[in-house]
Amino acid sequence: MTRDLGKLTVVCVSTHAPRWAAVLDMNGPAPTRRILVVDDEPAIRRLLCDVFASEGYLVTQAANGRQALQQLQLVQPNIVVLDLMMPAMNGLEFAAKCRHIQGCAELPIILLSAVHEASIRRPRCPGQA
């Protein structure tokens, strides 16, 4: 699934494509289309919430991983879209804790990041200088 949002392009790639398609199915009843958006940047959070809401999804938001863990129990989302780099609890820490919560072990999670490609350290291949 790809969606062009001007300077932001959202691309979803998964090895569980049929499962994701069911989660994001717009033909399902409204209560089954719940998304939790987690980002410490209010503008990005608002943009994502607006995009998903305009497509008919029920959107809940949190400003960090700790708030998101609290929201999981209340909202029971079908999918979580969250920032990778956040204060208090980053996206990877949230995902690890989420997997230990009853009913969330298989919850689809999409991690987002605004990290510039040049700042990502890539592993070197053996023999590479």
C-alpha positions in Angstrom: 0.0 0.0 0.0 1.4 3.4 -1.0 0.0 6.8 -0.3 1.5 10.0 -1.5 1.2 12.9 0.9 3.2 15.6 -0.8 6.7 15.5 0.7 5.7 12.4 2.7 5.1 9.0 1.1 3.7 6.3 3.2 4.7 2.8 2.1 3.6 -0.4 3.9 5.5 -3.5 3.1 4.9 -6.8 5.0 5.5 -10.5 4.8 2.0 -10.9 6.2 0.2 -9.1 3.3 -3.2 -10.9 3.6 -3.3 -10.2 7.4 -2.5 -6.5 6.9 -5.1 -6.3 4.1 -7.7 -7.6 6.5 -6.6 -5.1 9.2 -6.7 -2.2 6.8 -9.9 -3.3 5.0 -12.2 -0.4 4.5 -15.2 -2.7 3.8 -15.2 -4.0 7.4 -17.5 -2.6 10.0 -16.3 0.7 11.6 -15.5 -0.7 15.0 -12.9 -3.0 13.5 -10.9 -0.1 11.9 -9.0 1.2 15.0 -5.6 2.7 14.7 -3.3 4.0 17.4 -1.0 6.8 16.2 2.1 7.4 18.4 4.5 10.3 17.8 6.1 12.9 20.0 5.8 15.6 17.2 2.3 17.1 17.4 2.3 18.1 13.7 3.2 14.6 12.5 0.7 13.1 14.8 -2.0 15.4 13.6 -1.2 14.7 9.9 -1.4 11.0 10.4 -4.6 11.2 12.4 -6.2 13.4 9.7 -5.2 11.1 6.9 -6.5 7.9 8.6 -9.6 9.6 9.9 -10.4 10.9 6.4 -10.2 7.3 5.2 -12.8 6.3 7.8 -10.6 4.8 10.5 -11.2 5.4 14.2 -8.0 7.0 15.4 -6.5 7.4 18.9 -3.3 9.1 19.6 -0.5 9.1 22.1 2.6 11.4 22.4 5.1 8.6 23.5 5.4 4.9 24.1 4.3 5.1 27.7 1.1 6.8 26.8 0.6 4.3 24.0 0.9 1.3 26.4 -1.9 2.8 28.5 -4.0 3.3 25.3 -3.6 -0.3 24.2 -5.8 -1.5 27.0 -8.5 1.1 26.6 -8.7 1.3 22.8 -7.6 -2.2 21.6 -6.4 -1.0 18.2 -6.1 -3.3 15.2 -2.8 -1.6 14.2 -0.3 0.8 15.7 1.6 3.4 13.7 4.5 4.9 15.8 7.6 6.9 15.6 10.9 5.1 16.0 12.7 7.9 17.9 10.7 9.3 20.9 11.6 10.5 24.4 10.3 8.5 27.4 10.1 5.2 25.4 11.1 4.8 21.8 9.3 2.7 19.2 11.4 -0.4 19.6 11.0 -0.4 23.4 7.2 0.0 22.9 7.1 -2.9 20.5 9.0 -5.1 22.8 6.8 -4.3 25.8 3.7 -4.6 23.6 4.5 -8.2 22.7 4.2 -9.2 26.4 0.7 -7.8 26.8 -2.1 -10.3 26.6 -3.8 -10.0 23.2 -1.1 -7.8 21.6 1.5 -10.4 20.7 0.4 -10.4 17.1 -0.7 -6.8 16.9 0.6 -5.2 13.6 3.0 -2.3 14.3 4.3 0.1 11.7 7.4 2.0 12.8 8.1 5.4 11.2 11.2 7.5 11.3 12.4 10.8 10.0 16.0 9.8 10.4 18.1 11.0 7.4 19.6 8.1 5.5 23.1 9.4 5.8 22.9 9.2 9.6 22.1 5.5 9.7 25.1 3.3 10.4 25.2 0.4 8.0 26.9 -2.9 8.9 30.0 -3.5 6.8 30.4 -6.7 4.9 33.4 -8.9 5.7 36.5 -7.7 3.9 35.0 -4.3 3.2 37.1 -1.3 4.2 
